[in-house]
Structures are given as C-alpha cells and as structure tokens.
Amino acid sequence: MGSSISARPEPHAPLDVLVVGAGPGGSAAAALLAGAGFRVAAVDRAAFPRDKACSEYMSPETVRLLDRLGVVPALEAAGGAPIHGTRVTAARGSRLQGRFALADPAPFRPTGLSVSRRILDHALVGAARRAGAEVLERTAVEELLYDRGAVAGAMVRDDAGRRHALRARLTIGADGLRSLVARRIGRRRHGRPRRIAFVAHVEGVPRMGDVAEMHVGARGYVGLNPIGGGHTNVALVVPADRSAEARGRVEAFFLEALEDFPGLSDRVTRGTLVRKVLATGPFAAWSGRVVADGAALVGDAADFFDPFTGEGIYSALRGAELLAAAAVAPLAGGGRVTAAHLAAYHRARRRTFAGKWAVERLIGYGMLFPSLFDRAVARLGRRAGMADTLIGVTADFVPARRVLNPFFLARMIL
C-alpha cells in the first residue's frame, strides 16, 4: 500500500466519501451517496463541460439509469438524439439490424439516446451537486493517503498549484482507463485484443437514419451515432499496433483509415469535422482488485473490454448504483470501510456483468475471424427476431442467457 503522506493542514473536515473522477460513474456515485446523507466530494482534473473520446451511445437501459438521476429531460432538451436500434455491416457485406422495441422483454422505453459527453457529463456533475456533493474541478489527484494500510483519501493539487489532503473513509476510483486508484490497490492488467479508438464529431453525414451503425472491416471497425444538431459521432477502432501511423497526423490517419470501409469514407469526408479527433485506449483492461480497505473502483477503472457493444456508460452508471447500495450500511455504521464491508459490491458486479462480459468477448474475438463473423451476421439478419434479441442483449435490457445458449449460438453459425 504505502505510508501516510504529510501535508499542510486540511481545508476540509474528513469526508465520508471521496470520489476520484467526475465522469458518469463518479458523478453518479457522488449523487447517490450524497443523496443518502453522507459528506461527499468528487475531484476531477477537468473543467466541465469538457470533451471526451467516447461513442456517446446510451442504450434504453442506460436511459433508465439516467432517468433515476433526473437528467433525461435536460439531455433531451439539449438536443440528444433518440436511437431506435443498431445496424451491423460485416466486412464482406452481410448485414443485420435490430430494433429495441421489437426485442423481448420490452425495454424501459423503445429508444436509447445519443448525446455528446460535454452535455452528459455536465448534466451528471450538476446532479451530484444538487444532491449535496461538493465537486472540485481542475483538481488533480497526486497520490493516495493511507492509514494503517487502508486507503484514507488522497493528496490533491488545485489549478493554482496548492496541495491539499482530502481524507475520507471511502475513496472511489472512477478515474478511467489509466486509473491511479486502480494501480494503487492492485495490479492493472491489459489483455487482447488491444485496440485504440479515434473519435470525431462530423457535420452533415448523409444517410444517417434512426439507428446506430457499426461497420466491421478486416482491420478494425467504425461506429456512427447521430448526436443531435446535424452532428454524428464517428468512432474508428483499430488494433493498437496500427495506431503508430497516427503519430503527428491524427486527422489524416482517421480519414485514411475510413477508406477501408466500403461506402463509408465518402459519407464522412463529405461532412465537416467539427471537433478535433480524440484518441483513447488501449482497451481490454481490468483491475485485479475492485475493492480494498478504504477503496473501491467503478466504470473503466474497474474494467473495460471493447467499445463495440456500447457498454461503457451503462457499466459506469450501473456499477455506481451497485457500489452505493453496498456502501450505505458500512458508511452509516461509522468507522473505517473495509474490503469485507464491500464484498457485496464485488459479488453484485459479477452477478450483474458476467453474462455481458461473455457477450462482449464473443463479439470482440469474433471480429478477428472475418469469414465466421460475416456468416454469423448474415444468419442473424435473416432469421426472425434473432437480431433484435442480440441488440437487446448488447443494449442491456435482454438477459445475456438469451444469446449464451447452445440453441441460439448454433442457429447463429449453422
């Protein structure tokens, strides 16, 4: 773990909860725990609103979680685009299209939502503040604090360069793929396939309908989501070793790589890039421990496999709910929050996400075999209801067992 770090006198009394990172998972956790009556502060090095490399896709189940936090009306008023399903085009031309409203069981509502992270994250930070959490922007975490081997908060630096010790009974790491909290409480591992995403906002993309699009090629894939205001989120995902070609020429690489996808590159180049291309990754990252004495992880800090199924925002929000539910009792009891107290969160994560993790990997590794992937897409596209079921699973409201069974899998490839 480490030893205690000395600092100048603390400007705050000890907190119940310190949240590191104020993205969707961090803001949701802060809102839920502040709303339960605890003293909560969230810190983030960014100033909101801010841009973030993300697919900016939210499934109907993600919208249900956002509705619990009270932010959906604001997202829709800001121009968020309704998404009715997903269309997948394989490398050899096969297609499937699944619509949320046709899946069984029915979703919370028949549409998902796509909106820029500038709008989403700003709305969630506002929800955290309304719930009573203090949100410290432009504040970077330098190191964790410890007390008798347990995490006890963090040393932070504000934008004026002042250092402060923020002590807390529970520190939540919601600080993304390169999480400092995750690295301090356990080993952070990266697996395969290693992929990097390049994400742009493009104006005037022709033939955008009411569904998200996924185009799979021999060397990666591209996702397109309308995000309102005539803009489209275009996310290119390529093997990590290919990303070296982008060094010093990110925008040129982005447009050149789209030429690998028939019928797509002309649609994007006719539009206008209205935001610089942002990069993120590599993916296939997970933490050996998601709980420790005094600490827990949510969102990408805990694990993130691949953005193809659009799981990131859902996983962050749902993980925040699970953590808040497990943390209320030990926080209310006073004293140190231990890993044993948070074991229920670890178990709940496994129950909630295990099936989805398996589906993510099934699709992620399946793309490495273009002939097999094309065959599966063709069969799913032709057989009534199967595409709707698969898209419902990836959209978080159909149980994963509806796909992860011998009958469905056999019909998908035979």
N, C-alpha and C positions, 0 to 999 in steps of 0.2 A: 504494500500500500504506500507507505511513506510516513514522514514525520510531520508534526504540526508546523505551519508556516507562520512566523510572526508578522505583524503588520501594524500600521498606525491604528489608533482607536477606531472602532467600528462606527459608521454613521447610522447604522440601523440596529435596533434590538434584534436578537436572534429570531430567525424566521421559523415557521413550521415547515415550509417548502420553498426550495429554490429550484427554479426551472431554468435549465441552460438551453437556450434556443427558443424563439417565439414564432416558429413556423406553425403549421396546422396542429401537429401533435403537442408541441409545447404550449401553445395558446389554449388548446382545448383542455389540457391537464390543469393549467393555471385557472381557467374559468371554472372548471368543475370543483376543484379543491377550495378555491376562494369562495365559491358559492356555498360550500359546505361549512363555511365559517372559520377556515384556517387562514393564517397570515402567510401570504404567498407573494413572492417576487419572481418575475421572469426577466432574464437578461438576454440581449442579442446584440451582436456587433453591428448589425444593420440598422438603418433608419427606415421606418415604414411610412408610406408604401415603398416597396422595392421589387425589382425584377428577380426572377428565379428560373433557372433551367428546369422545366417540368413539362409533362404532357398536357397539364391543365385540364384533365378529363376527370369528371366525377360521376360515378355510377348512380343509379337510383338509390341504392343503399347508402352511399356516401351522402346523398342529399338528405336522406332521413336523419343521419347523424348531425348534419349541419342544421337541420330544422330544430333539433333538440337544443342547439346552442343559440337559436334565434336569429341566424344571419341570412337565411334564404331570401327573405323579401329584399334585403339590401343588395344581395348578389344579382337578383333578377332585375331590380331597378337600375343597377349599374350596367345592364346590357348582357348579362350571362346568356349564353345560347342553349336552348334545350337540345338534348341529344336523344334520339329515339332508338339507337342500337349501334351495331358495328358491322362494317363490311370488310372482309378479308380477301385480298387478292394474292395468290401464291405466285412463286417465281415463274411457273410455267403456264400461268393464265387461269388456273381454276379459281372459282370464287364461291364464297358463302356470305350470306347476310342474315344476321339475327336481330330481331327486334324485341326490346324489353317487354312490351305489352303482350306479346304472344307466348312468353315463357310461363311455365307452371312450376311453382306457385307465382302468383302475380306480385310485382314489386310494390313498394311503398307508393310510387307514382309511376306513370308509364314512360317518363323521360328522366335522363340524367341531366347534367349541367356542365357546361364548359365555360370557364371564365379565367381571366389572367390571374396569376399569383399576386400581382400588385393589388388587385381588388380583393381576392380571397383572404390573403394573409392580413391585410389591413383590417378587414371586417372581423377576423378572429381575434386580432390584438384588441380591437375595440370591445369585443365580447368579454375578453379576460378583464379588461379594466372596469367594465360595467359590473362584473361580478365581484369586484373588490381587490383584484390582484394589482400589484404595482409592476409596471413594465418599464424596464430600463433599457432604452435604445442606445445605440453607439457605445455599447459596453461589452468588452471582450473578457472572456474568462482566461486567465493566465495559468492557473493551477488549482487543483482541488485542495481543500483543507481536510485534516484528519484529526480525530480524537480517539485515542486508544485503539487505533487500527481501523476505525469506521470512518467513512466519508462524513464530513461535518460542514459542508458548504464549499465555497470557492473564493479564491482571490481574484478580483476583477479590476479592470482598468477602464476608466471612462474616457470620453473623447478629448478631455482636457489633460489626459495623462495621469490623473490621480488614481492611486491604488486604494482599494477598499477590501476588507474581509467581510464577506456575507456569510454568516454562519446559519446553518439550517439543520433541522432534524432529518429531513429527507431531501436529497438532491436528485432531480430528474434530468437525465441526459436526453435531450431532444435536439441535439446539435448535429444531426445529419450523418452523411456517409463518412466524414472524417472526424467523427465524434471524439473529443478529448475525454469525455466521461467514460465512453466505452473502452478506450485504450487504457484508462487508469484502473478500471475494475476487473479487467480480464483481457484475454487475448482477442484481438480483432483479426478475423481471417478473411481472405479473399479466395474464391474458388473460380470455377469455369462454368459457362463461357464468360470470358472477360470482355465487356462491351462498354463503349463510350457513346454518349448521346450529344448531338449538336442540335440546338433548338432555336428556331426563329419565329417571329411573327411576320406574316406576309399579308399584304393587302391585295384584294381582287383576285383570289384564286378561283378560276372558273369551275363550274360543275360541282360545287360543294352542295351536298344535299342536307338532310336532317339526321344523318348518321356519321359517326366517326369512321375513318378509313384507316386500314392497315395494309401496307404493300410490302410483301416479303420478297427479297431478292437473294441472290447467291452469296452476297457479301454484306448482309445486314437487312434492315427493314426501316420503313418510314411510316409514321403516324400523322394523320391530319385531323384536327378538330376545329370546327368553327367556334370562335370565342366571342362573337358579337362585334358590332360596329364594322362589318365587312372584312374583319381580320380572321386569319386562320393560323392556328398553332401548327407548325410543321417541325416534327421531331425526327431526325435522322439518327439511327443507332447502328454503329459499325463495330467490328472487332477492335479491341484496344490496340493491337499492333498496327492497325491501319491509321490510327489517329495521328501518328507521327507525320503523315502527309499534310496535316493541317497547320503545322507549326509556322507561325508568321503569316498565314494566308487562310484564316478560318473561313471567311465568307466564300472565297473562291473554291476551297475544298468542298464546302457544303453544296454549292451549286453543281460542281462537277460530279460529286457522288450521287446526286439525284438522277444523273443520266443513266445509272444502272437500272432504273425502274421504268419500264416502257409506259408511255402515256402519262408520266407524272412530271418529268422535268420541265416539259413545256408549260404545264399548268402553273408551276411555281415561278418560272422565270418571267412569265407574262405579268405576274404580280410585282409588288414592290416590297422589299424588306423594310419594315417599319420599326424594327428593333434589331440591334446587333445580334449576331449568332452567339449564343451562350453554350458552354460545354459543361458536362457533368459526368462523373463516373470515376473509376470503373465500378461496375455493378458486381453482383454475386458476392456480396459482403455480409458477414454476420458476426455477432459477438458470442464468444464462448460463455459469457455470463450476462444475463439481463437484469439480475438483482444482486445486490451485495449489501453488507451492513451500511445503512445510511444512503443507499443509492439504488436507482432503477433506470432502465432505458425504455424509450418509446420511439416509434417511427423508424426511419432509416438508421438511427443509431443502434437499434436492436438488430435489424436485418433488412436486406433489400436484395432481391434476386435479379429481376429484369423488368423494365417498364412496359413490356408488350401488353400485359393484361390490365394495365392502368390501376394497379393496386396501391400505389404509394400513398395517396391522400386518404383513402379508406383505411388502410392499415394504421396510419398515424392517428386518425381520429378514434378508431375502434380501440386501438391499444391504449390511448389516453383514458377512454371510458373504463377499460378493464383495470388499469392501474389505479385510477381514482377510487373505484369500488373496493379494491383490496387495501388501499392505504388509509381509508377513513377511520377504521377501528383502531389501528395502532397509533395514528396521529391523535385521535381523541383520548387515548389512554395515557398520553404524556410519555416523556422519556424518549429514549433512542428508538428509531425504527430500524429493525434488523432484517437481514435476509430471510430469516424464518418467518417474520411477520408478512413478508412479501411473497412467500412461496405460492400463495393462492393466485397471485398475478401470473407467475411463471406457468402454473398449471392451466390457467384460463387462456393464456396465449396459445399454448399447444392445442387445447381443445378447439379454439376458435379458428386458428390459422393453419393447422396441419393439412387439412384437405386442400386448401387454396395453395399452400406451398407446393403440394404434389402436382396440382394442375399447372402452376407456373413453370415448374421444371419440365413437365411433359411437353408443353408448348415450346419452351425455350430451347430444349435439346432437340426437339423435333425439327426445328428450323435448320439444324445442321445437316439434315438429310433431305435435300430439296425434292427428290422424287417421291419419297414417302410422305412428306408434308403436303405436296401437291395432291397426291392421291387422297389423303385424309380430307383436305379442304373440298375436293370435288364430291366426295361421298356425303359429307356433312351438308353441302349445298343442295344436293339432290333429294335427300331423304327428309320427309316432312317432320318438322319440329326439332330435328337434331341441332341445327344451327342456333335456333332460339334457346335451346337448353344450354349449349356451350356458352353462348354470350351471356345468358343469365348467371351461369356459374362465375364467369370472369367479372360480372358486374355485381357480385357479392350477395345476391338475394336468392339464388337457387343453390341448394346444398351440393357440395363437391361430389358427394357419393352418386349423384345422378350421372356424372361423367366417369368417375373412377369405379367402374364395374365391368366385368367381362363382356356383358351384352353390348353396352354402348361402345366400348373400345373395339370389339370385333366388327361391329357394323361400320365403324369409322374407317377401318383399313381393308376390309374384305369385300 
